[in-house]
Amino acid sequence: MLYQLPTGRVIEISTEQYLEMSDEELEYLIAYNYGDTLEDPWFGSVLHKKEPVTHSEDPPDVLPDLTDIPDIDKITYTDIDYDPDEE
């Protein structure tokens, strides 16, 4: 992630590093003028990445059209361990 310091400079750190950063470490970064000044508002944008989007080989699970199920299948208890005669 990109984090902008109070001085306007930008550093790239992970979320875990940011959450573990103490106030002293933040003051150290500010005091030593660490980071870069970014002029490009699109720096690090995913719009500029040219990596192709990969999809998994498995097709998505498709549910059957419920309007095409015969009426007898709708009223039978095939999917559950339920016997209406037990009641």
Secondary structure in CASP SS format (residue, H / E / C, confidence):
PFRMAT SS
TARGET T0000
AUTHOR 0000-0000-0000
METHOD secondary structure of the structure
MODEL  1
M C 1.00
L E 1.00
Y E 1.00
Q E 1.00
L C 1.00
P C 1.00
T C 1.00
G C 1.00
R C 1.00
V E 1.00
I E 1.00
E E 1.00
I C 1.00
S C 1.00
T H 1.00
E H 1.00
Q H 1.00
Y H 1.00
L H 1.00
E H 1.00
M C 1.00
S C 1.00
D H 1.00
E H 1.00
E H 1.00
L H 1.00
E H 1.00
Y H 1.00
L H 1.00
I H 1.00
A H 1.00
Y C 1.00
N C 1.00
Y C 1.00
G C 1.00
D E 1.00
T C 1.00
L C 1.00
E C 1.00
D C 1.00
P C 1.00
W C 1.00
F C 1.00
G C 1.00
S C 1.00
V H 1.00
L H 1.00
H H 1.00
K C 1.00
K C 1.00
E C 1.00
P C 1.00
V C 1.00
T C 1.00
H C 1.00
S C 1.00
E C 1.00
D C 1.00
P C 1.00
P C 1.00
D C 1.00
V C 1.00
L C 1.00
P C 1.00
D C 1.00
L H 1.00
T H 1.00
D H 1.00
I C 1.00
P C 1.00
D H 1.00
I H 1.00
D H 1.00
K H 1.00
I H 1.00
T C 1.00
Y C 1.00
T C 1.00
D C 1.00
I C 1.00
D C 1.00
Y C 1.00
D C 1.00
P H 1.00
D H 1.00
E H 1.00
E C 1.00
END
